[in-house]
Amino acid sequence: MPQIDQIAETLSSQVFWLLVFFGLTFLVVGLGMVPKVMGTVDLRDQQIAGDLAAAQAARDEATAQEDAWRKRENANRAAAQGVIGEAKAKAAAANAAKLAETQARLDERLAQAETAIAAARNSAMAEIEDVAADAARDIVARVAGADVEPAAAQAAVKEVMAHG
Amino acid sequence: MAAAVQAVEAAEAGKVDPMKQFTIEPLLGSDWQLSDGINIAFTNSALWMAITAVLVWVFVAGGMKRQLVPGRWQMAVESMTGFIDDLLEANVGKAGRKYVPYIFTLFMFILFGNLLGLVPVGLIPGIHAFTFTSHFTATGVLAIMSFSIVLIVGFWKHGFHFFSLFWPSNTPAFLALPISLIEFVSFMVRPFSLALRLFVAMMAGHVLLKVLASFVIAGGGAGPALGAAIGIPSFVLMVAISALEILVAGIQAYVFALLTSLYINDAENLH
């Protein structure tokens, strides 16, 4: 095994050159370059984290603005609904008042007309009774030759008419 | 593939030695000395450590564009650092972040070292792949570094209170001595287990590949019929084991990094 056979003559050379080359690698690569490489990685991680945070902030901001807009929009809509409702109520009240007035007028005219009709019918009825009584007296005078008192004739007519 | 070529050369030399691939050969300055008697020849092992270091650097440098929207390469590098970062975050917590440079270097260095040993560069004549993580001298240094970090952090943060690591909370007094002895031994074994696990896993795979390659060579030398009967199944098995070795290369690098981070957790968050 050369590792053991040659140990006496090669140990110092092996140790020396390993220390030289490992030391150089450690100084140049390990201490010189690795921190820079890791620094680049850290920088990138930081940048990514920063970008993500900024994006999150922008998103939160947008959400907040949207909420505010929605609140405003809802308030506006509610106000508009209120105005519309008020106008509707006003219009309905006006309509109802007008209708009631018209109704009252119509009722009044109807009542007047009915009264007039009733009066006309009453006077007509009275005239008919008079005519019927006169006719009855004529008929009685002609048929029986009896002269009937106008009052009796009227009473008789009234009784017959009342019986229908 | 590299194994096959080396096996061919070994066969030409008259023997198939599955251990030859681990031989360390000086390439440059075989007489370089740090001080008297301490040889620091630039060996093939050192060369592959250098290639590993350069490739790790190239890989990470390709991901340094620092774009906000990463390209594929940058994505790959960032996923590796992120992987180590998550590993430490999960095992050590927030305090684990400062160990990312070390654990990342450790993981990438072992991973690239393991994988480079599997690249079939042996197909090019005269070039031999070498897996420096198959030497416990190399893995031992890595393990001792990790262990030292644990010790330094532990005593730095907790002082002598760090010794309470060997006394699990709520231990009855009469069990304190045996348990702290066991804990102490298991603690001291850590660097050895770290180093040996990686070294053994890498060596075993390469030896297995080399042995199977020698079967292919020997079968081919024994005539067409026997060659087909032994060589083809051996070769198919080599392909499958190569795939397994790629997996092992990643797993062993991960295990080394994971265990180091667990040990650091002991020092960082003493119970």
Interface residues (C-beta under 8 A of the other chain):
Chain A: M1 P2 Q3 Q6 I7 E9 T10 L11 S12 S13 Q14 V15 F16 W17 L18 L19 V20 F21 F22 L24 T25 F26 V28 V29 G30 L31 M33 V34 P35 K36 V37 M38 T40 V41 L43 R44 Q47
Chain B: M19 K20 F22 T23 I24 P26 L34 I38 N39 I40 A41 F42 T43 S45 A46 M49 A50 T52 A53 V56 W57 V60 A61 G63 M64 R66 Q67 L68 P70 Q74 V77 E78 T81 G82 D85 V100 P101 Y102 F104 T105 M108 F109 F132 S134 H135 F136 T137 A138 V141 L142 M145 F199 M203
